[in-house]
Amino acid sequence: MPVPNDGVTIAASWNALIKDKPEDQIFEDYFFLDQMKQGEAFKSVDGGDLITGSLEYTTNGTVQWYSDLETISTTRQDVFDRFEFGWKEIAGTVVQSELESAINQGSAQKFDLLNEKLENLKDSFAQKMNEALFSDGTGSSGKELGGLQHVVATSPTSGTVGGINRANFSFWRNQQASGVKTTSAYDNLRAVMRSVYNLSSNGVNGQHPKFGVTTRTVFEGYEGLLLANERFTDKSSGEGAFKNETLKFKGMKLAYDNDCPSGVLYQLNPKFLKLAYQKGHWYKAHPSVEPANQTAKVFKVHSICNLVVTNPRMLGVVTAIT
């Protein structure tokens, strides 16, 4: 990749910049990653070669209506099993030469080059991680974690997730419905969102989707459906739209993420969707090392993690939105 201008060594000196630190031209807000790093969605796992969890997947078939001394079935029932997700690894490095350190000191230093390199590495991790959280898990020859396209699939009746074949076991399928328009743009969106929301809930007073994520195009289309219901509370401003962070659907927070695949809207619940990581191995920084044949220091950062679904039927996606 070509290096813009004169590269990081010169960019870190007084004669290259007039600001206190490099102006970010790359990184974005990663809504989905931010949601998964909060509360119960962020799951620390203490060891183990796999991420596993127990499932109660069917009812006891011996329960029956009967009369008097009629025989009751004593056939042993298999009602439990488990899912299994493998660990995925992601790593990156920062290299700082002695020459760079020498140039970036004293009166010539506009910002701390090494610290900003490390900050860039952290942001690069976030970018790569957020992209993967929307993936189907086939990237980098299958080394990438399996994202929403894998665990909350647009075709939930096929494929194997967590070691369970969805074609054979309907209990392991997420909810899905098409949001394609009938006449005008987004004329079916709210109705389908209601349907998927209810399908992803376990009753009126039970669990419901807690947040939704979609593309900016769909997000703006949904906002356009709400404009007729907006109310001005400040006559001095006459504000004619909603703030992004206040859009909701049935209490579910809704936002957009630029890594979200086109034409879909996910409805998710962190109780059943986890960003699992090995304890002590989330953005783990290793001590710097000095190569024997170079005047430099190398810093490594490493994560061991995966996206895990524990109950797919409580997660949903609206597809083919137009």
N, C-alpha and C positions, 0 to 999 in steps of 0.2 A: 504493500500500500504506500503511495507517495506520502511523504511527510510535508504537511502544509508549512509554508514559510521556511524558517530555518531550524525547525525541530525544537524539542523540549529544552535542550541546553541553553540555546540563545533566548528562547521564549521566557525563561525564568530570570533573565537579567534585566537591569534597568533599561537598556537600550532597545528592548523588544516590546515591553508592555508599559502601560500607564495605569493599569488597575492593580489592586492588591493581590489578585489571584486570577487564574485563567477563566475566561467567560465560557460557561457551559454551552456548547453548540450541539450536543448530542443527546443527552439523557432526558427522559421524559418522566412523567408521573406514572408509577406502576400500581394502579388501583388494586388489581387482583392479588399481586404479591403482598401489598400492604395489608389487605384483608386476611390473608392466610398467615401472616406473621403476628396476628393478634389473638388473644384469648385461647379458647379451646381448640381452635383450628391449628395452632402451632404445637406439635406433639414431639416431646423429647422421648426417645427410646433408649433404654439402657442395655446395649449389647444385642446380640442375636444375629444370625446369618440372614434372617428374613424378617420382614414386618408382617406379623400375623395377628389375627383376631378371630374370636369365636362367633359363629353364626347360629341363630335359631331360624331354620328356613322352612319348616312345615309344621302342620298340626299333628296331633296324636290320632292316628286312624282307628284306634280301638274304641274311641268314644262312640257310643251308639244307643239308640232307643232299643229296649228289649222288654220281654215279658217274663215275669216270675222266674223259673229255673232255666231259662234259655241260656245257652253257653255264651260267655263273654270272651272275646278274643284276647289271647295272651301273647300274640305275636309281638316280638320286640320291635320297637319303632325307632328308626334313625331320624332324629329331628335336629341334630347338631352337626356342624362341620366347622371349617375355618377358611379364611382367605389368606393368601400369601403374596406379598409384594417384595420384589428384590430391591436391594440398595443400588442407588446410582451415585456416581462421584463426579464432582466438578472442581476444577482447580485453575489457578492463574498465578502469574509471577510478576514481580517488579524487579528490574535490574537497575542499579545505580553504580556508575563507575566512579573511580577516584577523581577523574578529570571533571565529571559533572559536579561532584561535591565541592571540588576546589573552586570552580567557576561560580557556584551558587553559594557564596558566603560573603560575609562582610558587607561593605557598602553596595556591592553589585547585586545583592539578593533583594528581589522584589517580593518573592514568596518562597516558602520552604518547598523546594522541588520534590524532595523525597516524600514529604507528607502529602503533597498534592498528587503524586504518582499513586500513592496508596489509596487516596480518596477516589481517584479515577478507577483503580482496580475494584474497589468496593462497589462503585456505581456500575462498572462493567459486569460484575457478578449479578447485580440486581437486574440488569438488562437481559442477560442470558437466561437467568432463572425465570423471569416473567415470561419471556418468549416460550420457554419450555413448558410452563404451566398451562399454556393453551395448545400444546402440541399433541400429536397422536403417539408419541413415544418411539417413532422409528428413526428420528434424527440421529446423526453421528453414528450410523450403523447400529442403531438400537441402544447406544450408550446413554442417550438422553432420557430423562424421566418421562413417564407417561402422563401427559396433561389432560385437560378437559376434553379434548377430542377423543381421548382414549377412555376415560372413566365416566364421562357424561356424553355418550356418543350420539351422533345424529342418526345412527342406525343401531339402536340398542338391542336388536335381536340377533346380532352376530358378533363374533370376536370373543377372545378370552381375556378377562380382567381379574387380576388377583388369583389366577389359577383356576377360575371358574368359567366354564363355557356358557355364554349368555344364550346361545342357540338352544341349549338343553335345559336351562334353568331360568324360568321366567321371573323368579323372585329377585334375580340379580340384574334386572334391566332397569335403567333409568327411564324417566318420563320424557316423552318427545311428542311434539305436534307442529304442524306446518303453519307458518304465519304469512303465507303468500296472499297477496291482495285479491279481492274480488273485482273491484272496479277502480277505486282510487287508492293512492299510496297509503299504507298502514291502516286501511279500513277494517282489517280483521285483527290487528295487533292486540288490542286490549282484551278482546274476547278470548283469544288464544292464550294470552298471559294469565287470564283468570283460570282457564281450564288447566294449564300446566301447574299453576300455583296450587290449585285444589288437589290435583293428582299427586303432587309432591308433599302433601300434608297428610297426617294420619288422623283426620277428623277435625271437628270444629275447634276443640280446645286443646289439641295436641301440638305436635311439631309443625312448623311452617318454614318456608324459605326465609332466610334472614337478610340476604343481599343478592343483588343481581348485577350482572356485568354484560355489556354488549359493545357494539361498535359506536363510534361517534355519530355515524349516519343514522343508525337506528335510534340512538339516544335522542338525537335532535328530532327525529320523526315522532317519538313518544312524547317529547316535550311539546311538539306542535299540537298534539291531541289534547293537551291540558290547557292551552292558552285561553280557551273559552271559559275556563273555570277560575282563572287567576283574579285576584282582588288587590286593589291598590290600598295600602295602609299608610303611605306617606305621600301626601298630595304635592309636596315640594319636589319630589324626584320623578314621579310618574313612571316608575320602573316598569318596563313592559315584558319582563321574562322572569324565570325562576333561577335562583342560584343552583349550580350543579349539585352541590352537596345536599340540597333539600328535596330533590326529586325522590318520590317514593311510590310504591305500588302495594296496597294492602299492608302498609307498614314496613315493607321490604325496601331497604335502601337500594337505589339503582344508580349506577354510574357507568361510564365508558372507559375502555382501555384500548389503546392503539394496537395492542398485540392480539386482540380478539378477532377470530376469523369472521369473514364477511357474512352478513345476513343471519346471525344467530344471536340469541339472548339467553344466557344461562340464569337459572334460579337455583340458588345454592344455600346450604345450611351447614355451618362449620361443625355441627354436632356429628355429621356423617361424612365430612370431607376434611382430611387432615394433611398438612404439610409435615410429614414425619422426618426427623433427623436423628442421627446417632448422637447421644449425649456427649457434649464436648467437641462436636465436629460440625458446628454451624459457623461458616466463615472462620474456620480455625486458622490463625496466623502461626506459622512456624518460625523459629529463630532464623535470622539471616545466616547465609553461608558465603564463604569467599572461595571461588574456584581457584584451584592450584595454579592455573596457567593464565589468570586474568586479574587485573587490578580493579575488582568490582565486588559488590555485594548483591546477593540474590535473595529476595523475599518470596515465600510461597504462602498461598492461602488456599484452603481446601474445605469442601463440604461433602458430607455423605447424607443423602436424603432421598425422598420420593414423595409423590402425591398419592395418597391412599384414600380409597372410598370404603366406608364400612356398611353402608346401606344405600345402594344406588337408587332404589325406588323412591327415596325421599329427595332426590335431586332431579332437576328437569332442564330441558332446553327447548326453546322455540326456534325452529329452523326455517330456512328459505323465506326470510322476512322481506317483503317488498311493499 
